[in-house]
Amino acid sequence: MSVCVKCGKALTYNEIGAYRKFVNRGAKDFLCRECLAEKLGISPERIDQKIEEFKLQGCTLFV
């Protein structure tokens, strides 16, 4: 089980996918949705919106 390297929260498959999509495709360490949003300077809801868009496009990083 992966955890956020900043806050220690257990990560979902989509949170890992979001980090790989937005930051580093080959990443081994990840940030949770909230910490990633803070790093990127956007809202967690915006990450959710982008995840849904990528899912509709068939991106396999998301379920």
All heavy atoms as TSV, in Angstrom:
chain	resi	resn	atom	element	x	y	z
A	1	MET	N	N	0.842	-1.184	0.000
A	1	MET	CA	C	0.000	0.000	0.000
A	1	MET	C	C	0.888	1.248	0.000
A	1	MET	O	O	1.801	1.373	0.799
A	1	MET	CB	C	-0.915	-0.003	1.216
A	1	MET	CG	C	-1.668	1.307	1.392
A	1	MET	SD	S	-2.671	1.341	2.869
A	1	MET	CE	C	-4.243	1.011	2.140
A	2	SER	N	N	0.599	2.150	-0.894
A	2	SER	CA	C	1.355	3.399	-0.979
A	2	SER	C	C	0.724	4.459	-0.082
A	2	SER	O	O	-0.490	4.488	0.105
A	2	SER	CB	C	1.359	3.913	-2.412
A	2	SER	OG	O	2.066	3.040	-3.250
A	3	VAL	N	N	1.591	5.319	0.446
A	3	VAL	CA	C	1.126	6.430	1.277
A	3	VAL	C	C	1.734	7.732	0.766
A	3	VAL	O	O	2.788	7.739	0.140
A	3	VAL	CB	C	1.477	6.235	2.771
A	3	VAL	CG1	C	0.781	5.017	3.347
A	3	VAL	CG2	C	2.965	6.147	2.979
A	4	CYS	N	N	1.060	8.826	1.044
A	4	CYS	CA	C	1.539	10.154	0.680
A	4	CYS	C	C	2.854	10.435	1.403
A	4	CYS	O	O	2.941	10.246	2.616
A	4	CYS	CB	C	0.492	11.198	1.058
A	4	CYS	SG	S	1.007	12.908	0.753
A	5	VAL	N	N	3.861	10.876	0.646
A	5	VAL	CA	C	5.161	11.151	1.256
A	5	VAL	C	C	5.141	12.414	2.119
A	5	VAL	O	O	6.038	12.617	2.933
A	5	VAL	CB	C	6.290	11.242	0.198
A	5	VAL	CG1	C	6.496	9.912	-0.479
A	5	VAL	CG2	C	6.029	12.328	-0.813
A	6	LYS	N	N	4.110	13.238	1.965
A	6	LYS	CA	C	4.029	14.473	2.749
A	6	LYS	C	C	3.214	14.292	4.033
A	6	LYS	O	O	3.658	14.662	5.102
A	6	LYS	CB	C	3.439	15.603	1.908
A	6	LYS	CG	C	3.427	16.943	2.604
A	6	LYS	CD	C	3.000	18.055	1.686
A	6	LYS	CE	C	2.980	19.382	2.433
A	6	LYS	NZ	N	2.455	20.450	1.585
A	7	CYS	N	N	2.010	13.704	3.907
A	7	CYS	CA	C	1.121	13.632	5.079
A	7	CYS	C	C	0.900	12.208	5.605
A	7	CYS	O	O	0.335	12.034	6.670
A	7	CYS	CB	C	-0.215	14.294	4.776
A	7	CYS	SG	S	-1.283	13.357	3.653
A	8	GLY	N	N	1.310	11.177	4.847
A	8	GLY	CA	C	1.183	9.811	5.314
A	8	GLY	C	C	-0.157	9.147	5.056
A	8	GLY	O	O	-0.369	8.007	5.459
A	9	LYS	N	N	-1.083	9.839	4.390
A	9	LYS	CA	C	-2.406	9.283	4.090
A	9	LYS	C	C	-2.282	8.127	3.094
A	9	LYS	O	O	-1.473	8.173	2.165
A	9	LYS	CB	C	-3.282	10.389	3.501
A	9	LYS	CG	C	-4.636	9.929	3.018
A	9	LYS	CD	C	-5.395	11.076	2.341
A	9	LYS	CE	C	-6.581	10.525	1.609
A	9	LYS	NZ	N	-6.534	10.714	0.185
A	10	ALA	N	N	-3.087	7.077	3.277
A	10	ALA	CA	C	-3.135	5.971	2.327
A	10	ALA	C	C	-3.675	6.492	0.993
A	10	ALA	O	O	-4.611	7.302	0.965
A	10	ALA	CB	C	-4.032	4.861	2.859
A	11	LEU	N	N	-3.074	6.053	-0.103
A	11	LEU	CA	C	-3.422	6.568	-1.424
A	11	LEU	C	C	-4.359	5.643	-2.188
A	11	LEU	O	O	-4.268	4.422	-2.080
A	11	LEU	CB	C	-2.147	6.765	-2.249
A	11	LEU	CG	C	-1.147	7.758	-1.686
A	11	LEU	CD1	C	0.137	7.724	-2.498
A	11	LEU	CD2	C	-1.717	9.160	-1.677
A	12	THR	N	N	-5.220	6.251	-2.982
A	12	THR	CA	C	-6.078	5.493	-3.885
A	12	THR	C	C	-5.363	5.296	-5.217
A	12	THR	O	O	-4.383	5.987	-5.519
A	12	THR	CB	C	-7.405	6.229	-4.148
A	12	THR	OG1	O	-7.121	7.429	-4.890
A	12	THR	CG2	C	-8.134	6.565	-2.858
A	13	TYR	N	N	-5.859	4.375	-6.016
A	13	TYR	CA	C	-5.307	4.132	-7.351
A	13	TYR	C	C	-5.324	5.417	-8.175
A	13	TYR	O	O	-4.364	5.740	-8.870
A	13	TYR	CB	C	-6.131	3.031	-8.030
A	13	TYR	CG	C	-5.589	2.599	-9.366
A	13	TYR	CD1	C	-4.617	1.612	-9.445
A	13	TYR	CD2	C	-6.039	3.168	-10.558
A	13	TYR	CE1	C	-4.103	1.208	-10.671
A	13	TYR	CE2	C	-5.538	2.767	-11.786
A	13	TYR	CZ	C	-4.572	1.778	-11.834
A	13	TYR	OH	O	-4.073	1.390	-13.042
A	14	ASN	N	N	-6.427	6.172	-8.094
A	14	ASN	CA	C	-6.550	7.406	-8.870
A	14	ASN	C	C	-5.595	8.500	-8.382
A	14	ASN	O	O	-5.126	9.304	-9.184
A	14	ASN	CB	C	-7.987	7.912	-8.877
A	14	ASN	CG	C	-8.854	7.129	-9.832
A	14	ASN	OD1	O	-8.372	6.392	-10.690
A	14	ASN	ND2	N	-10.162	7.283	-9.691
A	15	GLU	N	N	-5.301	8.537	-7.088
A	15	GLU	CA	C	-4.334	9.521	-6.585
A	15	GLU	C	C	-2.942	9.206	-7.123
A	15	GLU	O	O	-2.204	10.114	-7.527
A	15	GLU	CB	C	-4.327	9.543	-5.052
A	15	GLU	CG	C	-5.544	10.226	-4.467
A	15	GLU	CD	C	-5.610	10.143	-2.959
A	15	GLU	OE1	O	-5.361	9.059	-2.399
A	15	GLU	OE2	O	-5.929	11.174	-2.338
A	16	ILE	N	N	-2.592	7.935	-7.164
A	16	ILE	CA	C	-1.299	7.535	-7.731
A	16	ILE	C	C	-1.270	7.874	-9.223
A	16	ILE	O	O	-0.289	8.423	-9.726
A	16	ILE	CB	C	-1.047	6.033	-7.490
A	16	ILE	CG1	C	-0.838	5.775	-5.989
A	16	ILE	CG2	C	0.151	5.539	-8.307
A	16	ILE	CD1	C	-0.824	4.317	-5.600
A	17	GLY	N	N	-2.367	7.588	-9.917
A	17	GLY	CA	C	-2.458	7.911	-11.338
A	17	GLY	C	C	-2.343	9.404	-11.601
A	17	GLY	O	O	-1.670	9.826	-12.543
A	18	ALA	N	N	-2.980	10.204	-10.764
A	18	ALA	CA	C	-2.926	11.658	-10.932
A	18	ALA	C	C	-1.496	12.163	-10.761
A	18	ALA	O	O	-1.027	12.991	-11.550
A	18	ALA	CB	C	-3.858	12.347	-9.937
A	19	TYR	N	N	-0.805	11.649	-9.759
A	19	TYR	CA	C	0.584	12.079	-9.554
A	19	TYR	C	C	1.427	11.707	-10.766
A	19	TYR	O	O	2.215	12.511	-11.266
A	19	TYR	CB	C	1.163	11.453	-8.277
A	19	TYR	CG	C	2.500	12.049	-7.916
A	19	TYR	CD1	C	2.576	13.210	-7.156
A	19	TYR	CD2	C	3.690	11.481	-8.363
A	19	TYR	CE1	C	3.794	13.794	-6.840
A	19	TYR	CE2	C	4.913	12.051	-8.052
A	19	TYR	CZ	C	4.954	13.205	-7.294
A	19	TYR	OH	O	6.160	13.789	-6.980
A	20	ARG	N	N	1.234	10.490	-11.260
A	20	ARG	CA	C	2.000	10.058	-12.439
A	20	ARG	C	C	1.639	10.884	-13.672
A	20	ARG	O	O	2.500	11.188	-14.490
A	20	ARG	CB	C	1.770	8.580	-12.694
A	20	ARG	CG	C	2.502	7.702	-11.704
A	20	ARG	CD	C	2.445	6.255	-12.060
A	20	ARG	NE	N	3.414	5.512	-11.262
A	20	ARG	CZ	C	3.243	4.270	-10.890
A	20	ARG	NH1	N	2.166	3.606	-11.260
A	20	ARG	NH2	N	4.165	3.673	-10.162
A	21	LYS	N	N	0.399	11.258	-13.827
A	21	LYS	CA	C	-0.030	12.034	-14.992
A	21	LYS	C	C	0.484	13.468	-14.936
A	21	LYS	O	O	0.949	14.000	-15.934
A	21	LYS	CB	C	-1.568	12.031	-15.063
A	21	LYS	CG	C	-2.146	12.653	-16.299
A	21	LYS	CD	C	-2.033	11.730	-17.484
A	21	LYS	CE	C	-2.831	12.239	-18.663
A	21	LYS	NZ	N	-2.729	11.341	-19.804
A	22	PHE	N	N	0.408	14.097	-13.768
A	22	PHE	CA	C	0.733	15.515	-13.647
A	22	PHE	C	C	2.195	15.806	-13.319
A	22	PHE	O	O	2.682	16.891	-13.609
A	22	PHE	CB	C	-0.131	16.179	-12.573
A	22	PHE	CG	C	-1.606	16.115	-12.851
A	22	PHE	CD1	C	-2.488	15.706	-11.870
A	22	PHE	CD2	C	-2.120	16.460	-14.085
A	22	PHE	CE1	C	-3.848	15.647	-12.114
A	22	PHE	CE2	C	-3.479	16.398	-14.339
A	22	PHE	CZ	C	-4.343	15.991	-13.350
A	23	VAL	N	N	2.901	14.844	-12.689
A	23	VAL	CA	C	4.244	15.143	-12.193
A	23	VAL	C	C	5.312	14.280	-12.856
A	23	VAL	O	O	6.223	14.798	-13.476
A	23	VAL	CB	C	4.317	14.993	-10.650
A	23	VAL	CG1	C	5.713	15.299	-10.138
A	23	VAL	CG2	C	3.294	15.900	-9.972
A	24	ASN	N	N	5.213	12.959	-12.697
A	24	ASN	CA	C	6.272	12.078	-13.181
A	24	ASN	C	C	5.706	10.699	-13.457
A	24	ASN	O	O	5.332	9.989	-12.528
A	24	ASN	CB	C	7.393	12.006	-12.136
A	24	ASN	CG	C	8.535	11.100	-12.543
A	24	ASN	OD1	O	8.491	10.418	-13.562
A	24	ASN	ND2	N	9.566	11.083	-11.726
A	25	ARG	N	N	5.672	10.328	-14.713
A	25	ARG	CA	C	5.083	9.054	-15.126
A	25	ARG	C	C	5.753	7.848	-14.452
A	25	ARG	O	O	5.114	6.857	-14.178
A	25	ARG	CB	C	5.202	8.943	-16.657
A	25	ARG	CG	C	4.482	7.799	-17.271
A	25	ARG	CD	C	2.988	8.045	-17.284
A	25	ARG	NE	N	2.335	7.124	-18.198
A	25	ARG	CZ	C	1.257	7.411	-18.862
A	25	ARG	NH1	N	0.706	8.599	-18.739
A	25	ARG	NH2	N	0.700	6.530	-19.641
A	26	GLY	N	N	7.042	7.948	-14.161
A	26	GLY	CA	C	7.765	6.838	-13.565
A	26	GLY	C	C	7.945	6.939	-12.063
A	26	GLY	O	O	8.782	6.236	-11.494
A	27	ALA	N	N	7.164	7.773	-11.407
A	27	ALA	CA	C	7.321	8.015	-9.969
A	27	ALA	C	C	7.128	6.751	-9.145
A	27	ALA	O	O	6.341	5.870	-9.495
A	27	ALA	CB	C	6.326	9.076	-9.509
A	28	LYS	N	N	7.865	6.673	-8.061
A	28	LYS	CA	C	7.731	5.581	-7.086
A	28	LYS	C	C	7.175	6.095	-5.759
A	28	LYS	O	O	6.704	5.314	-4.945
A	28	LYS	CB	C	9.084	4.923	-6.835
A	28	LYS	CG	C	9.739	4.363	-8.083
A	28	LYS	CD	C	9.005	3.172	-8.618
A	28	LYS	CE	C	9.747	2.604	-9.818
A	28	LYS	NZ	N	8.914	1.865	-10.709
A	29	ASP	N	N	7.280	7.401	-5.521
A	29	ASP	CA	C	6.727	8.052	-4.333
A	29	ASP	C	C	5.673	9.048	-4.803
A	29	ASP	O	O	5.832	9.665	-5.860
A	29	ASP	CB	C	7.819	8.791	-3.554
A	29	ASP	CG	C	8.870	7.841	-3.006
A	29	ASP	OD1	O	8.475	6.811	-2.427
A	29	ASP	OD2	O	10.060	8.130	-3.162
A	30	PHE	N	N	4.608	9.193	-4.003
A	30	PHE	CA	C	3.451	9.962	-4.454
A	30	PHE	C	C	2.924	10.910	-3.386
A	30	PHE	O	O	3.209	10.742	-2.208
A	30	PHE	CB	C	2.328	8.993	-4.854
A	30	PHE	CG	C	2.785	7.902	-5.761
A	30	PHE	CD1	C	3.072	6.641	-5.266
A	30	PHE	CD2	C	2.945	8.131	-7.117
A	30	PHE	CE1	C	3.512	5.621	-6.108
A	30	PHE	CE2	C	3.383	7.126	-7.970
A	30	PHE	CZ	C	3.673	5.872	-7.454
A	31	LEU	N	N	2.109	11.879	-3.842
A	31	LEU	CA	C	1.373	12.769	-2.956
A	31	LEU	C	C	-0.110	12.446	-3.071
A	31	LEU	O	O	-0.596	12.082	-4.149
A	31	LEU	CB	C	1.587	14.228	-3.359
A	31	LEU	CG	C	2.998	14.784	-3.219
A	31	LEU	CD1	C	3.072	16.186	-3.824
A	31	LEU	CD2	C	3.454	14.792	-1.775
A	32	CYS	N	N	-0.848	12.616	-1.975
A	32	CYS	CA	C	-2.303	12.447	-2.008
A	32	CYS	C	C	-2.920	13.605	-2.802
A	32	CYS	O	O	-2.238	14.566	-3.165
A	32	CYS	CB	C	-2.871	12.390	-0.594
A	32	CYS	SG	S	-2.797	13.955	0.304
A	33	ARG	N	N	-4.184	13.505	-3.062
A	33	ARG	CA	C	-4.908	14.503	-3.848
A	33	ARG	C	C	-4.747	15.905	-3.270
A	33	ARG	O	O	-4.490	16.861	-4.002
A	33	ARG	CB	C	-6.381	14.080	-3.884
A	33	ARG	CG	C	-7.306	14.944	-4.656
A	33	ARG	CD	C	-8.688	14.257	-4.652
A	33	ARG	NE	N	-9.736	15.230	-4.620
A	33	ARG	CZ	C	-10.309	15.724	-3.531
A	33	ARG	NH1	N	-9.943	15.322	-2.346
A	33	ARG	NH2	N	-11.252	16.625	-3.611
A	34	GLU	N	N	-4.900	16.038	-1.956
A	34	GLU	CA	C	-4.818	17.349	-1.323
A	34	GLU	C	C	-3.398	17.923	-1.388
A	34	GLU	O	O	-3.213	19.099	-1.699
A	34	GLU	CB	C	-5.294	17.275	0.134
A	34	GLU	CG	C	-6.786	17.009	0.284
A	34	GLU	CD	C	-7.185	15.542	0.100
A	34	GLU	OE1	O	-6.292	14.658	0.051
A	34	GLU	OE2	O	-8.385	15.274	-0.012
A	35	CYS	N	N	-2.403	17.104	-1.099
A	35	CYS	CA	C	-1.011	17.572	-1.138
A	35	CYS	C	C	-0.578	17.861	-2.573
A	35	CYS	O	O	0.163	18.815	-2.825
A	35	CYS	CB	C	-0.087	16.554	-0.477
A	35	CYS	SG	S	-0.325	16.403	1.318
A	36	LEU	N	N	-1.040	17.059	-3.531
A	36	LEU	CA	C	-0.733	17.309	-4.941
A	36	LEU	C	C	-1.355	18.629	-5.390
A	36	LEU	O	O	-0.709	19.426	-6.076
A	36	LEU	CB	C	-1.223	16.154	-5.813
A	36	LEU	CG	C	-1.002	16.304	-7.313
A	36	LEU	CD1	C	0.476	16.460	-7.656
A	36	LEU	CD2	C	-1.597	15.113	-8.060
A	37	ALA	N	N	-2.592	18.865	-5.001
A	37	ALA	CA	C	-3.267	20.115	-5.365
A	37	ALA	C	C	-2.485	21.313	-4.820
A	37	ALA	O	O	-2.290	22.305	-5.521
A	37	ALA	CB	C	-4.700	20.123	-4.829
A	38	GLU	N	N	-2.026	21.202	-3.584
A	38	GLU	CA	C	-1.236	22.282	-2.984
A	38	GLU	C	C	0.060	22.500	-3.773
A	38	GLU	O	O	0.434	23.627	-4.077
A	38	GLU	CB	C	-0.922	21.923	-1.529
A	38	GLU	CG	C	-0.162	22.992	-0.783
A	38	GLU	CD	C	0.136	22.587	0.651
A	38	GLU	OE1	O	-0.726	21.950	1.291
A	38	GLU	OE2	O	1.238	22.898	1.117
A	39	LYS	N	N	0.734	21.414	-4.131
A	39	LYS	CA	C	1.989	21.504	-4.895
A	39	LYS	C	C	1.765	22.174	-6.247
A	39	LYS	O	O	2.585	22.972	-6.707
A	39	LYS	CB	C	2.574	20.104	-5.087
A	39	LYS	CG	C	3.801	20.054	-5.988
A	39	LYS	CD	C	4.251	18.607	-6.217
A	39	LYS	CE	C	5.374	18.481	-7.201
A	39	LYS	NZ	N	6.635	19.014	-6.770
A	40	LEU	N	N	0.637	21.847	-6.901
A	40	LEU	CA	C	0.344	22.373	-8.233
A	40	LEU	C	C	-0.343	23.740	-8.198
A	40	LEU	O	O	-0.506	24.375	-9.243
A	40	LEU	CB	C	-0.522	21.379	-9.010
A	40	LEU	CG	C	0.101	20.008	-9.279
A	40	LEU	CD1	C	-0.903	19.093	-9.953
A	40	LEU	CD2	C	1.364	20.136	-10.106
A	41	GLY	N	N	-0.780	24.169	-7.012
A	41	GLY	CA	C	-1.450	25.461	-6.890
A	41	GLY	C	C	-2.860	25.474	-7.455
A	41	GLY	O	O	-3.323	26.494	-7.969
A	42	ILE	N	N	-3.536	24.314	-7.364
A	42	ILE	CA	C	-4.920	24.198	-7.836
A	42	ILE	C	C	-5.768	23.564	-6.732
A	42	ILE	O	O	-5.241	23.124	-5.717
A	42	ILE	CB	C	-5.016	23.361	-9.139
A	42	ILE	CG1	C	-4.483	21.943	-8.912
A	42	ILE	CG2	C	-4.278	24.040	-10.271
A	42	ILE	CD1	C	-4.650	21.016	-10.093
A	43	SER	N	N	-7.072	23.483	-6.963
A	43	SER	CA	C	-7.952	22.881	-5.963
A	43	SER	C	C	-8.017	21.364	-6.144
A	43	SER	O	O	-7.848	20.861	-7.257
A	43	SER	CB	C	-9.366	23.458	-6.083
A	43	SER	OG	O	-9.981	22.982	-7.268
A	44	PRO	N	N	-8.274	20.629	-5.052
A	44	PRO	CA	C	-8.460	19.180	-5.173
A	44	PRO	C	C	-9.609	18.834	-6.121
A	44	PRO	O	O	-9.557	17.833	-6.837
A	44	PRO	CB	C	-8.770	18.729	-3.742
A	44	PRO	CG	C	-8.124	19.767	-2.881
A	44	PRO	CD	C	-8.272	21.058	-3.654
A	45	GLU	N	N	-10.633	19.697	-6.156
A	45	GLU	CA	C	-11.774	19.463	-7.052
A	45	GLU	C	C	-11.336	19.531	-8.515
A	45	GLU	O	O	-11.864	18.805	-9.356
A	45	GLU	CB	C	-12.886	20.477	-6.775
A	45	GLU	CG	C	-13.555	20.311	-5.420
A	45	GLU	CD	C	-12.715	20.817	-4.245
A	45	GLU	OE1	O	-11.841	21.677	-4.444
A	45	GLU	OE2	O	-12.919	20.315	-3.123
A	46	ARG	N	N	-10.380	20.386	-8.823
A	46	ARG	CA	C	-9.872	20.492	-10.201
A	46	ARG	C	C	-9.149	19.201	-10.591
A	46	ARG	O	O	-9.262	18.747	-11.728
A	46	ARG	CB	C	-8.932	21.697	-10.331
A	46	ARG	CG	C	-8.438	21.919	-11.736
A	46	ARG	CD	C	-9.576	22.355	-12.663
A	46	ARG	NE	N	-9.038	22.587	-13.985
A	46	ARG	CZ	C	-9.605	22.168	-15.104
A	46	ARG	NH1	N	-10.770	21.557	-15.069
A	46	ARG	NH2	N	-9.054	22.414	-16.264
A	47	ILE	N	N	-8.431	18.614	-9.649
A	47	ILE	CA	C	-7.793	17.322	-9.917
A	47	ILE	C	C	-8.856	16.276	-10.227
A	47	ILE	O	O	-8.723	15.498	-11.173
A	47	ILE	CB	C	-6.900	16.896	-8.735
A	47	ILE	CG1	C	-5.671	17.802	-8.682
A	47	ILE	CG2	C	-6.490	15.419	-8.867
A	47	ILE	CD1	C	-4.749	17.546	-7.524
A	48	ASP	N	N	-9.936	16.263	-9.437
A	48	ASP	CA	C	-11.036	15.325	-9.690
A	48	ASP	C	C	-11.626	15.518	-11.085
A	48	ASP	O	O	-11.917	14.546	-11.785
A	48	ASP	CB	C	-12.144	15.483	-8.644
A	48	ASP	CG	C	-11.705	15.057	-7.254
A	48	ASP	OD1	O	-10.724	14.296	-7.138
A	48	ASP	OD2	O	-12.352	15.498	-6.288
A	49	GLN	N	N	-11.803	16.779	-11.489
A	49	GLN	CA	C	-12.338	17.067	-12.825
A	49	GLN	C	C	-11.418	16.521	-13.911
A	49	GLN	O	O	-11.876	15.912	-14.878
A	49	GLN	CB	C	-12.508	18.577	-13.024
A	49	GLN	CG	C	-13.588	19.197	-12.187
A	49	GLN	CD	C	-13.532	20.728	-12.229
A	49	GLN	OE1	O	-12.547	21.323	-12.667
A	49	GLN	NE2	N	-14.593	21.364	-11.743
A	50	LYS	N	N	-10.109	16.748	-13.754
A	50	LYS	CA	C	-9.154	16.271	-14.748
A	50	LYS	C	C	-9.107	14.745	-14.786
A	50	LYS	O	O	-9.018	14.157	-15.862
A	50	LYS	CB	C	-7.753	16.838	-14.472
A	50	LYS	CG	C	-7.641	18.337	-14.647
A	50	LYS	CD	C	-8.107	18.830	-16.004
A	50	LYS	CE	C	-7.198	18.449	-17.133
A	50	LYS	NZ	N	-7.645	18.967	-18.447
A	51	ILE	N	N	-9.206	14.100	-13.633
A	51	ILE	CA	C	-9.235	12.639	-13.595
A	51	ILE	C	C	-10.416	12.126	-14.408
A	51	ILE	O	O	-10.283	11.198	-15.210
A	51	ILE	CB	C	-9.283	12.112	-12.144
A	51	ILE	CG1	C	-7.925	12.312	-11.477
A	51	ILE	CG2	C	-9.697	10.646	-12.097
A	51	ILE	CD1	C	-7.907	12.020	-9.983
A	52	GLU	N	N	-11.589	12.734	-14.220
A	52	GLU	CA	C	-12.777	12.309	-14.971
A	52	GLU	C	C	-12.579	12.513	-16.472
A	52	GLU	O	O	-12.961	11.658	-17.273
A	52	GLU	CB	C	-14.025	13.048	-14.476
A	52	GLU	CG	C	-14.480	12.614	-13.101
A	52	GLU	CD	C	-14.708	11.111	-12.984
A	52	GLU	OE1	O	-15.373	10.522	-13.861
A	52	GLU	OE2	O	-14.207	10.518	-12.011
A	53	GLU	N	N	-11.982	13.633	-16.853
A	53	GLU	CA	C	-11.710	13.886	-18.274
A	53	GLU	C	C	-10.775	12.823	-18.843
A	53	GLU	O	O	-11.016	12.287	-19.925
A	53	GLU	CB	C	-11.070	15.263	-18.468
A	53	GLU	CG	C	-12.006	16.424	-18.243
A	53	GLU	CD	C	-11.288	17.769	-18.329
A	53	GLU	OE1	O	-10.242	17.866	-19.019
A	53	GLU	OE2	O	-11.772	18.728	-17.704
A	54	PHE	N	N	-9.706	12.516	-18.117
A	54	PHE	CA	C	-8.746	11.524	-18.590
A	54	PHE	C	C	-9.378	10.135	-18.660
A	54	PHE	O	O	-9.079	9.360	-19.576
A	54	PHE	CB	C	-7.499	11.502	-17.711
A	54	PHE	CG	C	-6.664	12.747	-17.810
A	54	PHE	CD1	C	-6.206	13.383	-16.664
A	54	PHE	CD2	C	-6.319	13.304	-19.032
A	54	PHE	CE1	C	-5.423	14.529	-16.738
A	54	PHE	CE2	C	-5.549	14.461	-19.124
A	54	PHE	CZ	C	-5.100	15.062	-17.975
A	55	LYS	N	N	-10.249	9.802	-17.705
A	55	LYS	CA	C	-10.946	8.512	-17.735
A	55	LYS	C	C	-11.804	8.406	-18.988
A	55	LYS	O	O	-11.811	7.365	-19.659
A	55	LYS	CB	C	-11.810	8.337	-16.479
A	55	LYS	CG	C	-10.992	7.965	-15.260
A	55	LYS	CD	C	-11.736	8.089	-13.962
A	55	LYS	CE	C	-12.959	7.258	-13.789
A	55	LYS	NZ	N	-13.537	7.348	-12.443
A	56	LEU	N	N	-12.515	9.485	-19.311
A	56	LEU	CA	C	-13.363	9.485	-20.506
A	56	LEU	C	C	-12.541	9.336	-21.785
A	56	LEU	O	O	-13.019	8.795	-22.780
A	56	LEU	CB	C	-14.199	10.761	-20.568
A	56	LEU	CG	C	-15.309	10.874	-19.525
A	56	LEU	CD1	C	-15.951	12.257	-19.574
A	56	LEU	CD2	C	-16.356	9.792	-19.739
A	57	GLN	N	N	-11.290	9.806	-21.749
A	57	GLN	CA	C	-10.400	9.684	-22.898
A	57	GLN	C	C	-9.763	8.299	-22.977
A	57	GLN	O	O	-9.045	8.001	-23.931
A	57	GLN	CB	C	-9.293	10.744	-22.836
A	57	GLN	CG	C	-9.800	12.152	-22.977
A	57	GLN	CD	C	-8.720	13.197	-22.670
A	57	GLN	OE1	O	-7.570	12.873	-22.384
A	57	GLN	NE2	N	-9.117	14.467	-22.702
A	58	GLY	N	N	-9.997	7.477	-21.945
A	58	GLY	CA	C	-9.465	6.116	-21.944
A	58	GLY	C	C	-8.096	5.957	-21.303
A	58	GLY	O	O	-7.448	4.924	-21.478
A	59	CYS	N	N	-7.651	6.947	-20.554
A	59	CYS	CA	C	-6.343	6.862	-19.899
A	59	CYS	C	C	-6.355	5.706	-18.891
A	59	CYS	O	O	-7.231	5.609	-18.035
A	59	CYS	CB	C	-6.007	8.169	-19.184
A	59	CYS	SG	S	-4.400	8.151	-18.385
A	60	THR	N	N	-5.374	4.825	-19.004
A	60	THR	CA	C	-5.321	3.636	-18.149
A	60	THR	C	C	-4.718	3.893	-16.771
A	60	THR	O	O	-4.628	2.954	-15.971
A	60	THR	CB	C	-4.533	2.518	-18.849
A	60	THR	OG1	O	-3.207	2.996	-19.131
A	60	THR	CG2	C	-5.217	2.081	-20.134
A	61	LEU	N	N	-4.328	5.129	-16.484
A	61	LEU	CA	C	-3.823	5.444	-15.141
A	61	LEU	C	C	-4.946	5.581	-14.123
A	61	LEU	O	O	-4.686	5.670	-12.931
A	61	LEU	CB	C	-3.023	6.755	-15.177
A	61	LEU	CG	C	-1.687	6.720	-15.909
A	61	LEU	CD1	C	-1.102	8.130	-16.012
A	61	LEU	CD2	C	-0.716	5.800	-15.208
A	62	PHE	N	N	-6.184	5.605	-14.597
A	62	PHE	CA	C	-7.330	5.837	-13.724
A	62	PHE	C	C	-8.374	4.737	-13.884
A	62	PHE	O	O	-8.500	4.141	-14.936
A	62	PHE	CB	C	-7.969	7.202	-14.032
A	62	PHE	CG	C	-6.963	8.323	-13.982
A	62	PHE	CD1	C	-6.449	8.857	-15.146
A	62	PHE	CD2	C	-6.518	8.822	-12.777
A	62	PHE	CE1	C	-5.509	9.873	-15.111
A	62	PHE	CE2	C	-5.574	9.837	-12.729
A	62	PHE	CZ	C	-5.069	10.371	-13.894
A	63	VAL	N	N	-9.141	4.499	-12.796
A	63	VAL	CA	C	-10.220	3.517	-12.831
A	63	VAL	C	C	-11.555	4.205	-12.666
A	63	VAL	O	O	-11.649	5.289	-12.176
A	63	VAL	CB	C	-10.072	2.443	-11.740
A	63	VAL	CG1	C	-8.883	1.573	-12.046
A	63	VAL	CG2	C	-9.980	3.032	-10.356
